[in-house]
């Protein structure tokens, strides 16, 4: 079976949030928000949306 690759579309803010989390995954959402000029709830939504996309990509890979 061939390997299925699915790109996850990330905008500039998503990339900034993920870069901060890659440096320290325990960074509080309010600190991330201050760094990228977003509210803590907006940061949380972006993280959840990105994780949902990653999980969906993993499921596709498992079922492929």
C-alpha contacts under 8 A as a table, 3 or more apart, distances in Angstrom:
res1	aa1	res2	aa2	distance
1	X	64	X	7.65
3	X	61	X	7.42
3	X	64	X	7.70
4	X	60	X	7.72
4	X	61	X	6.11
4	X	64	X	7.06
5	X	61	X	7.73
6	X	57	X	6.30
8	X	53	X	6.79
8	X	54	X	7.41
10	X	13	X	7.91
10	X	14	X	5.55
10	X	15	X	6.30
11	X	14	X	5.27
11	X	15	X	6.32
12	X	15	X	5.15
12	X	16	X	6.28
13	X	16	X	5.01
13	X	17	X	6.15
13	X	36	X	6.89
14	X	17	X	5.17
14	X	18	X	6.13
14	X	46	X	6.55
14	X	47	X	7.83
14	X	50	X	7.94
15	X	18	X	5.12
15	X	19	X	6.01
16	X	19	X	5.06
16	X	20	X	6.38
16	X	36	X	6.88
17	X	20	X	5.31
17	X	21	X	6.36
17	X	32	X	6.58
17	X	36	X	7.19
17	X	43	X	7.39
17	X	47	X	7.80
18	X	21	X	4.94
18	X	22	X	5.99
18	X	47	X	7.93
19	X	22	X	5.09
19	X	23	X	6.44
20	X	23	X	5.27
20	X	24	X	6.35
20	X	25	X	7.47
20	X	27	X	7.56
20	X	32	X	7.03
21	X	24	X	5.00
21	X	25	X	4.28
21	X	26	X	7.23
21	X	27	X	6.64
22	X	25	X	5.94
24	X	27	X	5.75
27	X	31	X	6.68
27	X	32	X	6.79
28	X	31	X	5.31
28	X	32	X	6.42
29	X	32	X	4.96
29	X	33	X	5.99
29	X	40	X	5.10
29	X	41	X	7.87
29	X	43	X	6.24
29	X	44	X	6.79
30	X	33	X	4.91
30	X	34	X	6.21
30	X	39	X	6.77
30	X	40	X	4.62
30	X	43	X	7.98
31	X	34	X	5.13
31	X	35	X	6.30
31	X	40	X	7.94
32	X	35	X	5.08
32	X	36	X	6.30
32	X	38	X	7.90
32	X	40	X	7.47
32	X	43	X	7.18
33	X	36	X	5.27
33	X	37	X	5.44
33	X	38	X	4.39
33	X	39	X	5.16
33	X	40	X	5.36
33	X	42	X	7.77
33	X	43	X	6.06
34	X	37	X	5.08
34	X	38	X	6.34
34	X	39	X	7.37
35	X	38	X	7.91
38	X	42	X	6.12
38	X	43	X	6.52
39	X	42	X	5.19
39	X	43	X	6.36
40	X	43	X	5.05
40	X	44	X	6.21
41	X	44	X	4.96
41	X	45	X	6.23
42	X	45	X	5.12
42	X	46	X	6.28
43	X	46	X	5.16
43	X	47	X	6.21
44	X	47	X	5.15
44	X	48	X	6.12
45	X	48	X	5.13
45	X	49	X	5.98
46	X	49	X	5.11
46	X	50	X	6.09
47	X	50	X	5.20
47	X	51	X	6.12
48	X	51	X	5.08
48	X	52	X	6.07
49	X	52	X	5.12
49	X	53	X	6.32
50	X	53	X	5.13
50	X	54	X	6.27
51	X	54	X	5.01
51	X	55	X	6.09
52	X	55	X	5.11
52	X	56	X	6.11
53	X	56	X	5.06
53	X	57	X	6.20
54	X	57	X	5.08
54	X	58	X	6.26
55	X	58	X	5.02
55	X	59	X	6.26
56	X	59	X	5.14
56	X	60	X	6.34
57	X	60	X	5.14
57	X	61	X	6.29
58	X	61	X	5.02
58	X	62	X	6.22
59	X	62	X	5.09
59	X	63	X	6.19
60	X	63	X	5.27
60	X	64	X	5.93
61	X	64	X	5.19
